Amino acid sequence: MSRNKEKSLCAICGVELSGGKRLYPNPVCRQCDSRALNAKGEKSKWGFEYVYETQESYREALEAA
């Protein structure tokens, strides 16, 4: 299996990326990702924030399960 030796660049700012970012289409660096906003202009959510409003509500849901 041949690996792609091309360097990955951030799709937004063009900085060179390290690691396995070549596996993703249009990868972005951490700095650009940290500034990401959704369609409503809010910071993007991930992990527990995607489903629950706060980490406390996430813990409560875990305890109730």
TILUMBA-763044 format. One record per atom (N, C-alpha, C, O, CB): residue in three letters; atom name; x, y, z. Coordinates in Angstrom, 2 decimals, decimal comma. Glycine has a CB too. Layout:
residues N
+------+------+---------+---------+---------+
: code : site :      c1 :      c2 :      c3 :
+------+------+---------+---------+---------+
:  ala :   CA :       X :       Y :       Z :
...
+------+------+---------+---------+---------+
//
This chain:
residues 65
+------+------+---------+---------+---------+
: code : site :      c1 :      c2 :      c3 :
+------+------+---------+---------+---------+
:  met :    N :    0,85 :   -1,18 :    0,00 :
:  met :   CA :    0,00 :    0,00 :    0,00 :
:  met :    C :    0,89 :    1,24 :    0,00 :
:  met :    O :    1,77 :    1,37 :    0,84 :
:  met :   CB :   -0,96 :    0,00 :    1,22 :
:  ser :    N :    0,66 :    2,10 :   -0,91 :
:  ser :   CA :    1,46 :    3,31 :   -1,06 :
:  ser :    C :    0,85 :    4,45 :   -0,26 :
:  ser :    O :   -0,36 :    4,69 :   -0,34 :
:  ser :   CB :    1,59 :    3,71 :   -2,54 :
:  arg :    N :    1,68 :    5,15 :    0,50 :
:  arg :   CA :    1,20 :    6,28 :    1,28 :
:  arg :    C :    1,44 :    7,57 :    0,52 :
:  arg :    O :    2,47 :    7,72 :   -0,14 :
:  arg :   CB :    1,89 :    6,34 :    2,66 :
:  asn :    N :    0,51 :    8,48 :    0,61 :
:  asn :   CA :    0,62 :    9,78 :   -0,02 :
:  asn :    C :    1,67 :   10,59 :    0,72 :
:  asn :    O :    1,51 :   10,86 :    1,91 :
:  asn :   CB :   -0,75 :   10,51 :   -0,04 :
:  lys :    N :    2,75 :   10,99 :    0,04 :
:  lys :   CA :    3,84 :   11,72 :    0,68 :
:  lys :    C :    3,64 :   13,23 :    0,64 :
:  lys :    O :    4,47 :   13,97 :    1,16 :
:  lys :   CB :    5,15 :   11,37 :    0,02 :
:  glu :    N :    2,54 :   13,69 :    0,02 :
:  glu :   CA :    2,29 :   15,13 :   -0,04 :
:  glu :    C :    2,03 :   15,68 :    1,35 :
:  glu :    O :    1,44 :   15,00 :    2,19 :
:  glu :   CB :    1,11 :   15,43 :   -0,97 :
:  lys :    N :    2,45 :   16,89 :    1,58 :
:  lys :   CA :    2,21 :   17,54 :    2,86 :
:  lys :    C :    0,80 :   18,10 :    2,87 :
:  lys :    O :    0,31 :   18,62 :    1,87 :
:  lys :   CB :    3,26 :   18,66 :    3,13 :
:  ser :    N :    0,15 :   17,99 :    4,02 :
:  ser :   CA :   -1,19 :   18,56 :    4,17 :
:  ser :    C :   -1,08 :   20,00 :    4,62 :
:  ser :    O :   -0,24 :   20,35 :    5,45 :
:  ser :   CB :   -2,03 :   17,74 :    5,17 :
:  leu :    N :   -1,93 :   20,82 :    4,06 :
:  leu :   CA :   -1,99 :   22,23 :    4,43 :
:  leu :    C :   -3,38 :   22,55 :    4,94 :
:  leu :    O :   -4,37 :   21,98 :    4,48 :
:  leu :   CB :   -1,62 :   23,13 :    3,24 :
:  cys :    N :   -3,45 :   23,47 :    5,88 :
:  cys :   CA :   -4,74 :   23,93 :    6,40 :
:  cys :    C :   -5,54 :   24,52 :    5,24 :
:  cys :    O :   -5,03 :   25,34 :    4,47 :
:  cys :   CB :   -4,56 :   24,98 :    7,55 :
:  ala :    N :   -6,79 :   24,10 :    5,12 :
:  ala :   CA :   -7,64 :   24,57 :    4,03 :
:  ala :    C :   -8,00 :   26,05 :    4,16 :
:  ala :    O :   -8,46 :   26,66 :    3,20 :
:  ala :   CB :   -8,91 :   23,75 :    3,97 :
:  ile :    N :   -7,79 :   26,63 :    5,35 :
:  ile :   CA :   -8,14 :   28,03 :    5,56 :
:  ile :    C :   -6,93 :   28,94 :    5,47 :
:  ile :    O :   -6,92 :   29,89 :    4,68 :
:  ile :   CB :   -8,80 :   28,20 :    6,90 :
:  cys :    N :   -5,89 :   28,66 :    6,27 :
:  cys :   CA :   -4,74 :   29,57 :    6,32 :
:  cys :    C :   -3,50 :   29,06 :    5,58 :
:  cys :    O :   -2,58 :   29,84 :    5,33 :
:  cys :   CB :   -4,38 :   29,83 :    7,74 :
:  gly :    N :   -3,47 :   27,78 :    5,23 :
:  gly :   CA :   -2,37 :   27,24 :    4,46 :
:  gly :    C :   -1,17 :   26,77 :    5,25 :
:  gly :    O :   -0,17 :   26,38 :    4,66 :
:  gly :   CB :   -1,92 :   28,25 :    3,51 :
:  val :    N :   -1,23 :   26,78 :    6,58 :
:  val :   CA :   -0,11 :   26,31 :    7,39 :
:  val :    C :    0,04 :   24,80 :    7,21 :
:  val :    O :   -0,95 :   24,09 :    7,03 :
:  val :   CB :   -0,32 :   26,68 :    8,90 :
:  glu :    N :    1,28 :   24,31 :    7,26 :
:  glu :   CA :    1,52 :   22,88 :    7,10 :
:  glu :    C :    1,03 :   22,13 :    8,34 :
:  glu :    O :    1,29 :   22,54 :    9,47 :
:  glu :   CB :    3,03 :   22,61 :    6,86 :
:  leu :    N :    0,32 :   21,02 :    8,12 :
:  leu :   CA :   -0,24 :   20,22 :    9,20 :
:  leu :    C :    0,61 :   18,99 :    9,43 :
:  leu :    O :    1,23 :   18,46 :    8,50 :
:  leu :   CB :   -1,69 :   19,82 :    8,89 :
:  ser :    N :    0,63 :   18,53 :   10,67 :
:  ser :   CA :    1,37 :   17,32 :   10,99 :
:  ser :    C :    0,40 :   16,19 :   11,27 :
:  ser :    O :   -0,81 :   16,42 :   11,37 :
:  ser :   CB :    2,31 :   17,54 :   12,20 :
:  gly :    N :    0,91 :   15,01 :   11,40 :
:  gly :   CA :    0,07 :   13,86 :   11,75 :
:  gly :    C :   -0,71 :   13,31 :   10,58 :
:  gly :    O :   -0,33 :   13,51 :    9,42 :
:  gly :   CB :   -0,88 :   14,25 :   12,84 :
:  gly :    N :   -1,80 :   12,63 :   10,87 :
:  gly :   CA :   -2,59 :   11,95 :    9,85 :
:  gly :    C :   -3,66 :   12,81 :    9,21 :
:  gly :    O :   -4,68 :   12,27 :    8,77 :
:  gly :   CB :   -3,23 :   10,76 :   10,44 :
:  lys :    N :   -3,47 :   14,09 :    9,13 :
:  lys :   CA :   -4,49 :   14,99 :    8,57 :
:  lys :    C :   -4,75 :   14,73 :    7,10 :
:  lys :    O :   -5,79 :   15,16 :    6,59 :
:  lys :   CB :   -4,08 :   16,43 :    8,77 :
:  arg :    N :   -3,86 :   14,05 :    6,40 :
:  arg :   CA :   -4,06 :   13,78 :    4,97 :
:  arg :    C :   -5,27 :   12,88 :    4,73 :
:  arg :    O :   -5,79 :   12,82 :    3,62 :
:  arg :   CB :   -2,81 :   13,14 :    4,37 :
:  leu :    N :   -5,71 :   12,20 :    5,77 :
:  leu :   CA :   -6,83 :   11,28 :    5,63 :
:  leu :    C :   -8,17 :   12,02 :    5,53 :
:  leu :    O :   -9,17 :   11,42 :    5,14 :
:  leu :   CB :   -6,86 :   10,32 :    6,80 :
:  tyr :    N :   -8,19 :   13,29 :    5,87 :
:  tyr :   CA :   -9,42 :   14,08 :    5,87 :
:  tyr :    C :   -9,44 :   15,06 :    4,70 :
:  tyr :    O :   -8,41 :   15,66 :    4,38 :
:  tyr :   CB :   -9,58 :   14,83 :    7,19 :
:  pro :    N :  -10,61 :   15,24 :    4,06 :
:  pro :   CA :  -10,70 :   16,28 :    3,04 :
:  pro :    C :  -10,74 :   17,65 :    3,70 :
:  pro :    O :  -11,39 :   17,82 :    4,73 :
:  pro :   CB :  -11,95 :   16,07 :    2,15 :
:  asn :    N :  -10,06 :   18,62 :    3,15 :
:  asn :   CA :  -10,05 :   19,99 :    3,65 :
:  asn :    C :   -9,74 :   20,10 :    5,15 :
:  asn :    O :  -10,52 :   20,68 :    5,91 :
:  asn :   CB :  -11,40 :   20,63 :    3,38 :
:  pro :    N :   -8,59 :   19,55 :    5,59 :
:  pro :   CA :   -8,25 :   19,64 :    7,01 :
:  pro :    C :   -7,93 :   21,08 :    7,41 :
:  pro :    O :   -7,52 :   21,88 :    6,58 :
:  pro :   CB :   -7,06 :   18,73 :    7,34 :
:  val :    N :   -8,13 :   21,40 :    8,69 :
:  val :   CA :   -7,81 :   22,73 :    9,21 :
:  val :    C :   -6,91 :   22,60 :   10,43 :
:  val :    O :   -6,93 :   21,58 :   11,12 :
:  val :   CB :   -9,10 :   23,52 :    9,56 :
:  cys :    N :   -6,13 :   23,63 :   10,69 :
:  cys :   CA :   -5,23 :   23,64 :   11,84 :
:  cys :    C :   -6,03 :   23,93 :   13,11 :
:  cys :    O :   -7,19 :   24,34 :   13,04 :
:  cys :   CB :   -4,10 :   24,69 :   11,65 :
:  arg :    N :   -5,41 :   23,72 :   14,26 :
:  arg :   CA :   -6,10 :   23,94 :   15,54 :
:  arg :    C :   -6,51 :   25,40 :   15,71 :
:  arg :    O :   -7,59 :   25,69 :   16,24 :
:  arg :   CB :   -5,21 :   23,52 :   16,71 :
:  gln :    N :   -5,67 :   26,31 :   15,27 :
:  gln :   CA :   -6,00 :   27,74 :   15,44 :
:  gln :    C :   -7,25 :   28,10 :   14,64 :
:  gln :    O :   -8,15 :   28,76 :   15,17 :
:  gln :   CB :   -4,82 :   28,63 :   15,00 :
:  cys :    N :   -7,32 :   27,68 :   13,39 :
:  cys :   CA :   -8,51 :   27,97 :   12,57 :
:  cys :    C :   -9,72 :   27,24 :   13,13 :
:  cys :    O :  -10,82 :   27,80 :   13,15 :
:  cys :   CB :   -8,26 :   27,57 :   11,10 :
:  asp :    N :   -9,54 :   25,99 :   13,58 :
:  asp :   CA :  -10,64 :   25,22 :   14,13 :
:  asp :    C :  -11,19 :   25,88 :   15,39 :
:  asp :    O :  -12,40 :   25,83 :   15,63 :
:  asp :   CB :  -10,19 :   23,80 :   14,43 :
:  ser :    N :  -10,33 :   26,48 :   16,19 :
:  ser :   CA :  -10,79 :   27,12 :   17,43 :
:  ser :    C :  -11,62 :   28,37 :   17,16 :
:  ser :    O :  -12,37 :   28,81 :   18,03 :
:  ser :   CB :   -9,59 :   27,49 :   18,30 :
:  arg :    N :  -11,51 :   28,94 :   15,96 :
:  arg :   CA :  -12,29 :   30,14 :   15,61 :
:  arg :    C :  -13,56 :   29,79 :   14,84 :
:  arg :    O :  -14,31 :   30,69 :   14,44 :
:  arg :   CB :  -11,44 :   31,09 :   14,78 :
:  ala :    N :  -13,82 :   28,52 :   14,64 :
:  ala :   CA :  -14,96 :   28,08 :   13,83 :
:  ala :    C :  -16,28 :   28,50 :   14,46 :
:  ala :    O :  -16,45 :   28,43 :   15,68 :
:  ala :   CB :  -14,93 :   26,57 :   13,65 :
:  leu :    N :  -17,21 :   28,93 :   13,63 :
:  leu :   CA :  -18,56 :   29,31 :   14,06 :
:  leu :    C :  -19,59 :   28,53 :   13,25 :
:  leu :    O :  -19,33 :   28,15 :   12,11 :
:  leu :   CB :  -18,78 :   30,84 :   13,91 :
:  asn :    N :  -20,74 :   28,30 :   13,85 :
:  asn :   CA :  -21,80 :   27,63 :   13,11 :
:  asn :    C :  -22,61 :   28,66 :   12,32 :
:  asn :    O :  -22,26 :   29,84 :   12,29 :
:  asn :   CB :  -22,72 :   26,83 :   14,07 :
:  ala :    N :  -23,68 :   28,23 :   11,69 :
:  ala :   CA :  -24,50 :   29,12 :   10,85 :
:  ala :    C :  -25,14 :   30,25 :   11,64 :
:  ala :    O :  -25,48 :   31,29 :   11,07 :
:  ala :   CB :  -25,57 :   28,32 :   10,15 :
:  lys :    N :  -25,31 :   30,05 :   12,95 :
:  lys :   CA :  -25,91 :   31,09 :   13,80 :
:  lys :    C :  -24,86 :   32,04 :   14,37 :
:  lys :    O :  -25,20 :   32,95 :   15,12 :
:  lys :   CB :  -26,69 :   30,44 :   14,94 :
:  gly :    N :  -23,59 :   31,84 :   14,02 :
:  gly :   CA :  -22,52 :   32,69 :   14,53 :
:  gly :    C :  -22,04 :   32,30 :   15,91 :
:  gly :    O :  -21,33 :   33,07 :   16,57 :
:  gly :   CB :  -22,98 :   34,10 :   14,56 :
:  glu :    N :  -22,41 :   31,10 :   16,37 :
:  glu :   CA :  -22,00 :   30,60 :   17,67 :
:  glu :    C :  -20,78 :   29,69 :   17,51 :
:  glu :    O :  -20,55 :   29,12 :   16,45 :
:  glu :   CB :  -23,16 :   29,84 :   18,36 :
:  lys :    N :  -19,99 :   29,57 :   18,60 :
:  lys :   CA :  -18,86 :   28,64 :   18,56 :
:  lys :    C :  -19,38 :   27,24 :   18,29 :
:  lys :    O :  -20,43 :   26,85 :   18,79 :
:  lys :   CB :  -18,06 :   28,68 :   19,90 :
:  ser :    N :  -18,64 :   26,50 :   17,49 :
:  ser :   CA :  -19,06 :   25,14 :   17,18 :
:  ser :    C :  -19,02 :   24,28 :   18,44 :
:  ser :    O :  -18,22 :   24,51 :   19,34 :
:  ser :   CB :  -18,18 :   24,54 :   16,08 :
:  lys :    N :  -19,90 :   23,29 :   18,48 :
:  lys :   CA :  -19,98 :   22,40 :   19,63 :
:  lys :    C :  -19,50 :   21,03 :   19,24 :
:  lys :    O :  -19,65 :   20,61 :   18,10 :
:  lys :   CB :  -21,42 :   22,34 :   20,18 :
:  trp :    N :  -18,92 :   20,32 :   20,21 :
:  trp :   CA :  -18,48 :   18,95 :   19,99 :
:  trp :    C :  -18,55 :   18,21 :   21,31 :
:  trp :    O :  -18,68 :   18,83 :   22,37 :
:  trp :   CB :  -17,04 :   18,91 :   19,39 :
:  gly :    N :  -18,45 :   16,91 :   21,26 :
:  gly :   CA :  -18,52 :   16,12 :   22,48 :
:  gly :    C :  -19,85 :   16,29 :   23,18 :
:  gly :    O :  -20,89 :   16,33 :   22,53 :
:  gly :   CB :  -17,40 :   16,52 :   23,41 :
:  phe :    N :  -19,82 :   16,38 :   24,52 :
:  phe :   CA :  -21,07 :   16,48 :   25,28 :
:  phe :    C :  -21,83 :   17,76 :   24,94 :
:  phe :    O :  -23,05 :   17,78 :   25,03 :
:  phe :   CB :  -20,77 :   16,44 :   26,78 :
:  glu :    N :  -21,12 :   18,82 :   24,54 :
:  glu :   CA :  -21,77 :   20,09 :   24,22 :
:  glu :    C :  -22,72 :   19,97 :   23,03 :
:  glu :    O :  -23,68 :   20,73 :   22,90 :
:  glu :   CB :  -20,73 :   21,16 :   23,94 :
:  tyr :    N :  -22,44 :   19,00 :   22,16 :
:  tyr :   CA :  -23,26 :   18,81 :   20,96 :
:  tyr :    C :  -24,68 :   18,38 :   21,33 :
:  tyr :    O :  -25,63 :   18,75 :   20,64 :
:  tyr :   CB :  -22,61 :   17,77 :   20,04 :
:  val :    N :  -24,82 :   17,61 :   22,41 :
:  val :   CA :  -26,12 :   17,09 :   22,81 :
:  val :    C :  -26,67 :   17,79 :   24,04 :
:  val :    O :  -27,87 :   18,03 :   24,15 :
:  val :   CB :  -26,03 :   15,60 :   23,07 :
:  tyr :    N :  -25,78 :   18,14 :   24,98 :
:  tyr :   CA :  -26,20 :   18,71 :   26,26 :
:  tyr :    C :  -25,73 :   20,15 :   26,38 :
:  tyr :    O :  -24,67 :   20,51 :   25,86 :
:  tyr :   CB :  -25,66 :   17,87 :   27,44 :
:  glu :    N :  -26,51 :   20,97 :   27,05 :
:  glu :   CA :  -26,17 :   22,39 :   27,21 :
:  glu :    C :  -24,94 :   22,59 :   28,09 :
:  glu :    O :  -24,09 :   23,44 :   27,79 :
:  glu :   CB :  -27,35 :   23,15 :   27,81 :
:  thr :    N :  -24,83 :   21,82 :   29,17 :
:  thr :   CA :  -23,71 :   21,99 :   30,09 :
:  thr :    C :  -23,12 :   20,63 :   30,44 :
:  thr :    O :  -23,74 :   19,59 :   30,21 :
:  thr :   CB :  -24,15 :   22,74 :   31,37 :
:  gln :    N :  -21,93 :   20,65 :   30,99 :
:  gln :   CA :  -21,31 :   19,41 :   31,42 :
:  gln :    C :  -22,11 :   18,81 :   32,59 :
:  gln :    O :  -22,17 :   17,59 :   32,73 :
:  gln :   CB :  -19,84 :   19,65 :   31,83 :
:  glu :    N :  -22,71 :   19,66 :   33,40 :
:  glu :   CA :  -23,53 :   19,17 :   34,52 :
:  glu :    C :  -24,73 :   18,37 :   34,02 :
:  glu :    O :  -25,04 :   17,31 :   34,56 :
:  glu :   CB :  -24,00 :   20,34 :   35,40 :
:  ser :    N :  -25,42 :   18,88 :   32,99 :
:  ser :   CA :  -26,57 :   18,14 :   32,45 :
:  ser :    C :  -26,11 :   16,83 :   31,81 :
:  ser :    O :  -26,86 :   15,85 :   31,80 :
:  ser :   CB :  -27,33 :   19,00 :   31,42 :
:  tyr :    N :  -24,91 :   16,81 :   31,28 :
:  tyr :   CA :  -24,34 :   15,58 :   30,73 :
:  tyr :    C :  -24,13 :   14,56 :   31,85 :
:  tyr :    O :  -24,50 :   13,40 :   31,70 :
:  tyr :   CB :  -23,00 :   15,87 :   29,99 :
:  arg :    N :  -23,55 :   15,00 :   32,97 :
:  arg :   CA :  -23,33 :   14,09 :   34,11 :
:  arg :    C :  -24,65 :   13,58 :   34,67 :
:  arg :    O :  -24,76 :   12,41 :   35,02 :
:  arg :   CB :  -22,54 :   14,80 :   35,22 :
:  glu :    N :  -25,63 :   14,45 :   34,75 :
:  glu :   CA :  -26,95 :   14,04 :   35,25 :
:  glu :    C :  -27,57 :   12,96 :   34,36 :
:  glu :    O :  -28,17 :   12,01 :   34,85 :
:  glu :   CB :  -27,90 :   15,26 :   35,33 :
:  ala :    N :  -27,41 :   13,13 :   33,05 :
:  ala :   CA :  -27,94 :   12,13 :   32,11 :
:  ala :    C :  -27,21 :   10,81 :   32,26 :
:  ala :    O :  -27,82 :    9,74 :   32,15 :
:  ala :   CB :  -27,83 :   12,63 :   30,65 :
:  leu :    N :  -25,92 :   10,85 :   32,52 :
:  leu :   CA :  -25,15 :    9,62 :   32,72 :
:  leu :    C :  -25,61 :    8,90 :   33,99 :
:  leu :    O :  -25,75 :    7,68 :   34,01 :
:  leu :   CB :  -23,65 :    9,93 :   32,79 :
:  glu :    N :  -25,82 :    9,68 :   35,04 :
:  glu :   CA :  -26,25 :    9,08 :   36,31 :
:  glu :    C :  -27,65 :    8,50 :   36,21 :
:  glu :    O :  -27,96 :    7,51 :   36,87 :
:  glu :   CB :  -26,20 :   10,11 :   37,43 :
:  ala :    N :  -28,51 :    9,11 :   35,41 :
:  ala :   CA :  -29,89 :    8,64 :   35,26 :
:  ala :    C :  -29,97 :    7,38 :   34,41 :
:  ala :    O :  -30,94 :    6,63 :   34,50 :
:  ala :   CB :  -30,75 :    9,73 :   34,65 :
:  ala :    N :  -28,98 :    7,14 :   33,59 :
:  ala :   CA :  -29,02 :    5,99 :   32,66 :
:  ala :    C :  -28,77 :    4,68 :   33,37 :
:  ala :    O :  -28,77 :    3,62 :   32,73 :
:  ala :   CB :  -27,99 :    6,16 :   31,56 :
+------+------+---------+---------+---------+
//
